[in-house]
Amino acid sequence: MNMNYDVAIIGAGPAGLAAAYSAWEQGDTKVLLIERNEELGGILNQCIHNGFGLHYFKEELTGPEYAQRFIDKLGETDITVMLNTMVTDISADRVITAINPENGCFDIQAKAVVLAMGCRERPRGAISTPGTRPAGIYTAGAAQRYANINGFLVGKNIVIFGSGDIGLIMARRMTLEGANVIGVIERGPSPSGLTRNIVQCLDDFGIPLYLNHTVTNIIGRNRLEKIVISQTDSRKNPIPGTEREIECDTLLLSVGLIPENDISEATGIVMDPRTNGAVVYENDETSVEGIFACGNILQVHDLVDYVTAESIRAGKAAAVYAKKGKADDSGLIQVFCEDNINYCVPQKIRPANVEKNVDISFRVRDRHENSRIVVKADNGEYIARYGIKPYIIPAEMQRITIPGKLLAKAAGGNITVGIEKEEAE
């Protein structure tokens, strides 16, 4: 078996599928797609609700339908697909060590590598919820798989801790399956999921959302019997004396996602502690030359359409690197963000490597109303100003496009992304 490829993509969820096809589209590129599961599509296979594809395909699809669009595209190519294959290591010179039942442990040499391993859910241990350890506590994604893939209902009287999108969607899903969803508990003052999911998954079904509350105890011997919730203060800490018991047999956790970057860190890739993903250039190349990252391994997205757009860029860039080698980094620009923004991706821009535009993604820390996004150079001069938005919220990832010609003003320096309030006249 020939184990030399131009581009190797690790992970065949929405990011990996789009990156693989994009790399192949560049022509005369030998592409390998590696997936640890037995099927392509990743998390989309268990997301049977609709709402996917409105931006990219301009129509509403379910998760499996969205994945199938790209699986069908791959079927028309000569891309090599390895399923049931686990990657255990990647070296800085792009040698991938993998293992599967057919070949045992083996190495793959790639000219370029795209990391598209997605993310995992934050478990109970990561949030240090006190109490006993009875049955009936699941992450929302695990419950989704049990219901949509295996056909099992995880409980009858359910509380959901965290208002992330998966938790909101599971509130609706469990209700449709006949369970009693008692409510959704959120530590902060505002939901962490998309507004459309608050409306369609909670409001439309009369499911209450308890803001500024947290779970402070779990009670049960064999099966979960009840939980204790408390109100939280401005720092999201529980307020003594506000405890209240809720009887339930199931608790679903929707308390955040963690990019699957164990292998990335072991390879020596520089990580951004704010995103838990890699620090990347404008074309999604990491600090290790020839290794690219895209999708939820880079930053947690709210829409799969944005994952696709980012991954198409990464796949193309990987194919270009495989043919032409290192990009010109003259005039390097560092990307920073003001305190009202949590992070920006990419963190670095090489102007000489920009064809037309650069897309920057970010999330704000707090809600902003009647405000505009701005980009400034070191001297305070505006690089770009965007239209006024009625509101900008942490739950929704923001994306701006900067024309390459405007970046010339900041070549060799820094740019800063910020939010400015539009003052009333």
BATI-295872 format. One record per residue (C-alpha): residue number from 0; x, y, z. Coordinates in pm, 1 decimal. Layout:
BATI-295872
- pos px py pz
- NUM X Y Z
...
//
This chain:
BATI-295872
- pos px py pz
- 0 0.0 0.0 0.0
- 1 131.4 345.6 -99.4
- 2 127.2 563.9 213.2
- 3 243.4 889.4 51.8
- 4 -14.2 1162.9 -9.7
- 5 -16.8 1528.4 -103.9
- 6 -288.0 1617.7 150.8
- 7 -411.1 1407.8 443.2
- 8 -724.1 1517.3 632.3
- 9 -787.9 1380.1 981.2
- 10 -1157.5 1362.4 1066.1
- 11 -1449.9 1310.4 827.8
- 12 -1719.4 1521.6 988.1
- 13 -1846.1 1836.6 814.0
- 14 -1501.3 2002.6 833.5
- 15 -1305.6 1706.0 702.1
- 16 -1550.3 1634.2 420.1
- 17 -1540.3 1993.0 293.5
- 18 -1161.0 2020.9 330.8
- 19 -1101.2 1694.3 144.5
- 20 -1320.2 1790.1 -149.1
- 21 -1169.2 2140.3 -163.7
- 22 -814.9 1999.1 -167.4
- 23 -907.9 1756.4 -446.5
- 24 -1068.0 2038.9 -649.1
- 25 -730.3 2208.5 -683.7
- 26 -634.0 1939.4 -935.8
- 27 -349.3 1688.0 -952.1
- 28 -367.7 1637.3 -575.1
- 29 -355.5 1297.6 -407.1
- 30 -590.3 1325.5 -108.0
- 31 -643.2 1095.0 189.6
- 32 -936.0 1126.7 432.7
- 33 -898.4 947.2 769.0
- 34 -1193.5 878.7 1001.7
- 35 -1194.0 688.5 1331.4
- 36 -1561.6 588.1 1305.0
- 37 -1712.4 334.1 1068.5
- 38 -1898.9 595.5 864.8
- 39 -1847.5 942.8 719.9
- 40 -2037.7 1246.7 846.0
- 41 -1930.4 1278.8 1207.6
- 42 -2173.6 1440.7 1449.1
- 43 -2412.4 1530.7 1166.7
- 44 -2534.5 1171.5 1152.8
- 45 -2713.5 1207.7 1487.0
- 46 -2846.6 1560.4 1421.4
- 47 -3175.3 1460.2 1259.9
- 48 -3336.7 1802.1 1316.5
- 49 -3347.3 2052.4 1031.0
- 50 -3190.5 2398.1 1009.9
- 51 -2863.9 2305.3 836.4
- 52 -2752.8 2444.0 501.7
- 53 -2943.6 2772.5 493.0
- 54 -2626.7 2970.4 420.3
- 55 -2423.5 2726.7 211.1
- 56 -2687.5 2532.7 16.0
- 57 -2961.0 2801.0 42.7
- 58 -3208.7 2538.8 163.4
- 59 -3303.8 2376.5 491.4
- 60 -3159.1 2029.5 549.0
- 61 -3122.4 1782.0 834.1
- 62 -2774.8 1693.3 956.8
- 63 -2757.6 1360.1 769.2
- 64 -2882.7 1529.1 450.4
- 65 -2614.4 1797.5 481.6
- 66 -2341.7 1537.5 529.5
- 67 -2472.5 1329.9 239.6
- 68 -2432.2 1623.8 0.7
- 69 -2055.3 1612.3 60.3
- 70 -2037.2 1234.1 78.4
- 71 -2194.2 1223.4 -267.3
- 72 -1935.5 1473.3 -391.8
- 73 -1653.0 1258.7 -256.6
- 74 -1799.9 960.0 -437.8
- 75 -1727.7 1136.2 -766.7
- 76 -1356.4 1175.2 -687.0
- 77 -1053.0 951.0 -642.4
- 78 -1002.9 1058.7 -280.3
- 79 -881.6 768.7 -64.7
- 80 -1097.4 714.2 245.4
- 81 -977.7 519.6 551.3
- 82 -1258.7 442.8 796.1
- 83 -1223.9 281.7 1138.7
- 84 -874.2 431.4 1155.5
- 85 -738.0 607.4 1463.1
- 86 -455.8 860.8 1436.7
- 87 -223.2 837.0 1735.7
- 88 51.0 1082.5 1644.5
- 89 158.8 1348.6 1393.9
- 90 518.6 1464.4 1362.8
- 91 625.6 1816.3 1273.6
- 92 739.9 1688.5 932.2
- 93 385.7 1557.9 870.1
- 94 430.7 1185.9 930.0
- 95 99.1 1050.6 1059.0
- 96 96.2 740.1 1277.0
- 97 -235.9 553.6 1263.7
- 98 -386.6 219.3 1353.9
- 99 -673.2 12.2 1214.0
- 100 -778.0 -356.7 1204.4
- 101 -661.8 -410.3 844.7
- 102 -310.8 -263.6 860.0
- 103 -224.9 -260.7 1229.1
- 104 1.0 33.1 1319.6
- 105 142.2 219.9 1021.5
- 106 282.8 555.4 906.2
- 107 156.3 793.8 639.4
- 108 374.4 1063.9 485.2
- 109 183.3 1373.7 372.5
- 110 307.4 1695.5 216.2
- 111 27.8 1881.0 398.1
- 112 -207.8 1783.6 681.5
- 113 -549.7 1924.0 770.4
- 114 -671.8 1874.0 1127.6
- 115 -1051.7 1839.7 1137.3
- 116 -1116.3 1627.5 1446.3
- 117 -1401.4 1839.0 1582.7
- 118 -1475.0 1878.3 1952.6
- 119 -1600.6 1687.9 2255.0
- 120 -1852.2 1778.2 2522.9
- 121 -1750.3 1905.5 2862.9
- 122 -1842.3 1630.3 3115.3
- 123 -1963.9 1656.0 3472.3
- 124 -1612.0 1628.9 3611.0
- 125 -1505.1 1942.2 3423.3
- 126 -1769.3 2155.5 3597.4
- 127 -1718.6 2004.8 3946.0
- 128 -2088.1 1952.5 4020.6
- 129 -2115.8 1807.4 4374.2
- 130 -2333.4 1515.9 4484.9
- 131 -2362.7 1143.1 4438.5
- 132 -2291.2 948.4 4120.2
- 133 -2619.2 778.6 4023.4
- 134 -2731.4 661.5 3681.3
- 135 -2925.8 912.4 3475.0
- 136 -2660.5 1179.0 3409.7
- 137 -2560.7 1223.7 3043.9
- 138 -2406.2 1483.6 2820.5
- 139 -2666.4 1619.9 2580.8
- 140 -2477.8 1479.7 2281.1
- 141 -2468.4 1129.8 2431.3
- 142 -2843.3 1145.9 2494.4
- 143 -2891.2 1264.0 2136.8
- 144 -2702.4 964.1 2002.7
- 145 -2897.7 721.5 2221.9
- 146 -3226.3 867.6 2094.9
- 147 -3149.0 927.2 1728.0
- 148 -2907.9 645.4 1645.0
- 149 -2982.2 370.7 1900.7
- 150 -3352.9 440.4 1959.3
- 151 -3330.5 462.4 2339.9
- 152 -3509.5 718.8 2558.2
- 153 -3268.8 813.8 2838.6
- 154 -3531.4 926.1 3090.1
- 155 -3886.6 1037.0 3163.6
- 156 -3851.1 1346.0 3384.9
- 157 -3556.9 1547.2 3254.6
- 158 -3369.5 1861.4 3356.6
- 159 -3111.8 2016.0 3124.6
- 160 -2815.5 2202.3 3274.3
- 161 -2675.5 2458.9 3030.2
- 162 -2846.8 2641.1 2746.1
- 163 -2604.7 2545.0 2467.9
- 164 -2759.2 2462.5 2132.4
- 165 -2736.1 2084.6 2178.7
- 166 -2915.0 2112.1 2513.4
- 167 -3190.0 2329.5 2366.5
- 168 -3239.8 2092.6 2074.4
- 169 -3254.6 1796.1 2312.8
- 170 -3521.7 1972.0 2520.4
- 171 -3743.0 1967.6 2213.3
- 172 -3636.2 1618.1 2108.8
- 173 -3711.1 1462.6 2447.2
- 174 -4048.7 1638.0 2457.2
- 175 -4139.3 1501.3 2114.8
- 176 -4044.7 1151.1 2237.7
- 177 -4289.0 1181.9 2528.2
- 178 -4056.7 1278.6 2811.8
- 179 -4137.3 1557.0 3058.0
- 180 -3869.8 1825.5 3027.3
- 181 -3896.7 2013.5 3354.0
- 182 -3672.2 2301.8 3253.2
- 183 -3335.4 2429.4 3133.1
- 184 -3092.4 2571.2 3390.3
- 185 -2844.7 2842.5 3285.8
- 186 -2573.8 2987.5 3515.6
- 187 -2552.5 3319.6 3332.0
- 188 -2793.6 3606.8 3269.4
- 189 -2852.8 3513.1 2904.6
- 190 -2880.9 3190.1 2702.6
- 191 -2565.2 3051.3 2540.4
- 192 -2753.4 2902.1 2243.9
- 193 -2887.2 3063.5 1927.9
- 194 -3200.7 3277.4 1956.7
- 195 -3382.5 3062.5 1701.6
- 196 -3327.1 2756.0 1921.0
- 197 -3459.9 2936.5 2228.4
- 198 -3778.4 3013.8 2034.4
- 199 -3822.4 2686.0 1846.7
- 200 -3709.0 2445.2 2119.1
- 201 -3821.9 2609.5 2443.2
- 202 -4082.3 2879.5 2381.5
- 203 -4280.7 2677.1 2127.3
- 204 -4308.1 2387.3 2375.8
- 205 -4359.7 2587.1 2693.7
- 206 -4032.7 2467.7 2848.5
- 207 -3908.9 2712.9 3115.3
- 208 -3557.7 2859.7 3108.8
- 209 -3409.9 2944.3 3449.3
- 210 -3142.9 3210.3 3400.0
- 211 -2893.8 3293.3 3676.1
- 212 -2929.6 2945.0 3827.0
- 213 -2691.2 2651.8 3869.6
- 214 -2699.5 2290.5 3989.9
- 215 -2551.2 2271.9 4340.1
- 216 -2625.6 1911.3 4434.9
- 217 -2714.8 1576.5 4278.2
- 218 -2913.7 1330.4 4488.9
- 219 -2972.2 961.6 4423.4
- 220 -2833.2 620.0 4510.4
- 221 -2881.0 396.0 4206.7
- 222 -3083.9 628.3 3980.8
- 223 -3099.9 1007.5 3994.7
- 224 -3383.9 1113.6 4225.6
- 225 -3356.1 1490.0 4246.7
- 226 -3123.9 1783.8 4195.1
- 227 -3075.6 2101.8 4392.6
- 228 -3054.1 2431.9 4206.2
- 229 -2948.8 2770.9 4341.4
- 230 -2956.5 3124.6 4210.9
- 231 -2624.1 3273.2 4099.5
- 232 -2465.9 3612.0 4152.7
- 233 -2300.5 3839.5 3895.6
- 234 -1992.4 3611.3 3895.6
- 235 -2207.6 3301.2 3837.3
- 236 -2141.9 3169.7 4186.9
- 237 -2431.2 3009.3 4382.9
- 238 -2606.7 3231.3 4637.6
- 239 -2647.6 3058.2 4978.4
- 240 -3007.8 3032.4 5097.7
- 241 -3160.3 3018.2 4747.8
- 242 -3154.5 2637.2 4715.7
- 243 -3453.1 2455.5 4566.2
- 244 -3504.8 2083.4 4500.5
- 245 -3635.8 1947.8 4169.4
- 246 -3742.5 1585.5 4142.4
- 247 -3616.8 1421.0 3820.0
- 248 -3469.8 1095.4 3695.1
- 249 -3235.9 1240.3 3430.4
- 250 -2994.8 1533.1 3404.6
- 251 -2852.2 1630.6 3065.5
- 252 -2536.8 1845.5 3057.4
- 253 -2495.4 2107.8 2785.2
- 254 -2213.5 2305.0 2942.1
- 255 -1969.9 2367.5 2660.3
- 256 -1752.5 2204.9 2397.4
- 257 -1377.8 2142.3 2396.8
- 258 -1180.8 2124.9 2068.4
- 259 -1024.3 1778.7 2025.2
- 260 -666.0 1902.8 2023.2
- 261 -467.1 1643.8 2218.4
- 262 -270.5 1539.2 1908.1
- 263 -230.1 1901.3 1797.3
- 264 -60.7 1997.1 2124.1
- 265 162.8 1689.5 2114.3
- 266 278.4 1794.0 1766.6
- 267 402.3 2125.5 1908.4
- 268 136.5 2348.8 1754.1
- 269 97.1 2680.9 1937.0
- 270 -247.2 2695.9 2099.3
- 271 -471.2 2990.9 2185.3
- 272 -597.2 2956.7 2545.6
- 273 -905.6 3161.9 2458.6
- 274 -1032.4 2927.0 2186.0
- 275 -856.8 2607.5 2299.9
- 276 -769.4 2577.6 1931.9
- 277 -457.9 2646.0 1730.3
- 278 -312.3 2987.6 1654.2
- 279 -349.8 3016.6 1275.5
- 280 -266.5 3236.4 979.7
- 281 -516.8 3377.8 731.0
- 282 -538.6 3044.2 543.2
- 283 -581.8 2832.2 861.1
- 284 -218.3 2717.4 866.1
- 285 -92.9 2652.5 1217.8
- 286 244.4 2743.1 1368.2
- 287 381.2 2409.9 1237.2
- 288 445.2 2459.8 868.0
- 289 220.9 2256.1 639.3
- 290 -32.6 2161.6 909.2
- 291 -372.0 2332.1 888.6
- 292 -675.0 2332.3 1121.0
- 293 -1043.5 2395.1 1055.4
- 294 -1390.2 2345.3 1200.1
- 295 -1462.4 2294.2 1567.4
- 296 -1105.4 2187.9 1639.1
- 297 -1005.8 2547.3 1560.9
- 298 -1297.1 2730.7 1719.8
- 299 -1643.2 2618.1 1830.2
- 300 -1891.3 2725.0 1562.2
- 301 -2263.7 2778.6 1596.5
- 302 -2349.1 2701.2 1231.9
- 303 -2219.2 2410.2 1023.2
- 304 -2232.3 2635.5 716.2
- 305 -1949.8 2841.8 866.4
- 306 -1755.0 2523.3 937.4
- 307 -1785.7 2439.0 568.3
- 308 -1666.7 2780.9 449.6
- 309 -1364.4 2769.1 681.0
- 310 -1278.9 2411.4 581.9
- 311 -1299.7 2481.9 209.4
- 312 -1039.1 2753.3 264.9
- 313 -816.4 2520.1 468.8
- 314 -839.7 2237.0 215.6
- 315 -747.9 2465.9 -71.0
- 316 -456.6 2616.0 124.4
- 317 -323.5 2269.4 210.0
- 318 -327.3 2168.7 -158.0
- 319 -148.7 2491.1 -254.2
- 320 114.3 2428.9 14.4
- 321 166.7 2072.0 -110.1
- 322 248.2 2211.5 -454.6
- 323 427.9 2537.5 -378.0
- 324 558.4 2511.4 -24.3
- 325 591.4 2784.0 235.1
- 326 391.7 3106.1 197.5
- 327 551.5 3452.1 189.4
- 328 528.3 3594.7 542.2
- 329 668.6 3940.7 470.1
- 330 473.4 4225.1 628.7
- 331 315.4 3992.4 887.0
- 332 15.3 4143.2 1069.3
- 333 -81.6 4040.9 1422.8
- 334 -455.9 4036.9 1498.7
- 335 -571.1 4152.3 1842.1
- 336 -911.1 4217.8 1993.8
- 337 -1039.0 4469.9 2245.7
- 338 -1156.3 4366.0 2592.2
- 339 -1518.9 4347.4 2477.2
- 340 -1427.7 4061.3 2239.2
- 341 -1330.6 3716.4 2364.2
- 342 -1108.0 3604.8 2075.2
- 343 -1033.6 3648.7 1703.6
- 344 -944.5 3387.8 1440.2
- 345 -707.2 3407.5 1254.7
- 346 -451.6 3553.5 1491.3
- 347 -197.3 3632.7 1217.0
- 348 -224.1 3756.0 857.7
- 349 39.1 3739.0 585.0
- 350 -65.0 4014.4 339.1
- 351 138.7 3865.5 55.3
- 352 -62.1 3544.5 90.2
- 353 -402.4 3714.4 64.3
- 354 -575.6 3672.1 -271.6
- 355 -874.9 3906.0 -226.3
- 356 -1012.4 3914.3 125.9
- 357 -949.0 3790.9 478.2
- 358 -1232.7 3656.5 693.5
- 359 -1209.7 3711.0 1068.9
- 360 -1433.4 3524.5 1314.2
- 361 -1488.8 3623.1 1676.6
- 362 -1727.7 3616.5 1970.7
- 363 -1811.2 3904.1 2203.0
- 364 -1799.2 3871.1 2582.1
- 365 -2128.5 4049.5 2653.6
- 366 -2438.8 4165.5 2470.8
- 367 -2403.8 4487.2 2267.6
- 368 -2693.9 4686.1 2122.5
- 369 -2692.2 4936.7 1834.9
- 370 -2320.5 4887.6 1783.5
- 371 -2081.6 4840.9 1497.0
- 372 -1773.8 4625.5 1444.8
- 373 -1454.3 4817.7 1369.6
- 374 -1096.1 4725.5 1278.1
- 375 -812.7 4968.2 1360.0
- 376 -440.5 4991.8 1286.9
- 377 -172.4 5065.2 1548.3
- 378 -208.4 5440.7 1501.3
- 379 -584.4 5427.4 1564.8
- 380 -673.7 5470.5 1198.6
- 381 -976.1 5272.8 1088.1
- 382 -896.8 4983.0 858.0
- 383 -1264.7 4893.9 825.9
- 384 -1601.2 4989.3 979.1
- 385 -1914.8 4781.2 940.0
- 386 -2285.3 4858.0 953.9
- 387 -2472.8 4909.8 1279.9
- 388 -2621.3 4592.5 1426.9
- 389 -2925.8 4604.9 1655.5
- 390 -2757.7 4352.4 1881.8
- 391 -2440.6 4140.6 1900.3
- 392 -2449.1 3851.2 2147.8
- 393 -2194.4 3593.1 2274.8
- 394 -2407.0 3301.1 2150.8
- 395 -2358.9 3400.6 1786.7
- 396 -2017.7 3387.2 1619.8
- 397 -1947.1 3703.6 1422.4
- 398 -1772.5 3702.5 1084.3
- 399 -1627.9 4002.5 902.5
- 400 -1447.3 4026.8 570.3
- 401 -1154.8 4267.8 523.1
- 402 -1050.6 4345.3 163.6
- 403 -684.6 4264.2 110.5
- 404 -607.6 4612.5 -23.9
- 405 -712.1 4767.4 309.0
- 406 -466.6 4549.4 498.2
- 407 -178.9 4724.7 322.6
- 408 -225.9 5008.4 573.7
- 409 -124.8 4774.7 855.7
- 410 147.8 4566.5 688.6
- 411 421.0 4481.3 936.3
- 412 211.7 4599.3 1232.3
- 413 -103.1 4509.0 1420.6
- 414 -476.4 4538.3 1373.6
- 415 -735.3 4538.1 1651.2
- 416 -1098.7 4427.7 1623.7
- 417 -1348.2 4602.2 1850.5
- 418 -1709.4 4701.4 1909.0
- 419 -1821.2 5064.7 1911.5
- 420 -2152.6 5188.2 2046.3
- 421 -2344.1 5410.7 1807.5
- 422 -2417.9 5722.5 2008.0
- 423 -2758.4 5886.1 1966.4
- 424 -2747.3 6231.2 1811.8
//
